[in-house]
Amino acid sequence: MRGILIGFALGIACLQQAALPDVYAACALVLMLGLACALAFCFRQFRAVSMMAAAFVVGFGYAAWRADTRLQRALPVAFENRNIELTGFVRGFPMQGAHGTRFLFEVESNDAALTNFPRVVQLSWMAVDASKRGPAAAPPPAL
């Protein structure tokens, strides 16, 4: 059991070091999983190693699936470095610090007509001194 958990954790850690797999790599992972399970079923002496390898493949695949799901909500490249006007309301209390104010904003609509835009975003209002391009001595105005 410990070997399976170690294999699963190593599979997740291995994905952190690499790029997300494409379709061909996913097919190769499924084949490796099938081979590891076949070895575990057919040969008793390879059962511990093959189960650890199968857990590694499952952990890698699970982490890749979760990362791909999370990255589906990324902003399209066409909208990068462009202002998007949001309509909504401030959710919760603003958090003020020495260098600015940040707050959660619940989005009701956006002018870019993006359908998968997040419902809640964190916005920051930074206090910047225009002459020095650094943090100003005074915080931004109260919201």
Long-range contacts (C-beta under 8 A, 24 or more apart in sequence): 3-48, 3-51, 3-52, 3-55, 4-51, 4-52, 4-55, 5-55, 6-52, 6-55, 7-51, 7-52, 7-53, 7-54, 7-55, 7-56, 7-59, 8-55, 8-56, 8-58, 8-59, 8-62, 9-59, 10-56, 10-59, 11-55, 11-56, 11-57, 11-58, 11-59, 11-60, 11-61, 11-62, 11-63, 12-59, 12-60, 12-62, 12-63, 14-56, 14-60, 15-60, 15-63, 15-64, 15-67, 16-63, 20-64, 20-67, 20-68, 20-71, 21-64, 26-61, 26-64, 29-57, 29-60, 29-61, 32-57, 33-57, 33-58, 33-61, 72-116, 73-116, 73-118, 75-114, 76-114, 79-112, 79-114, 82-112, 84-110, 84-111, 84-112, 84-114, 85-110, 85-111, 86-110, 86-111, 86-121, 90-143, 91-120, 94-143, 96-139, 96-142, 97-139, 98-127, 98-135, 98-139, 99-126, 99-127, 99-135, 99-139, 100-124, 100-125, 100-126, 100-127, 100-139, 100-140, 101-125, 101-139, 101-140, 101-143, 103-143
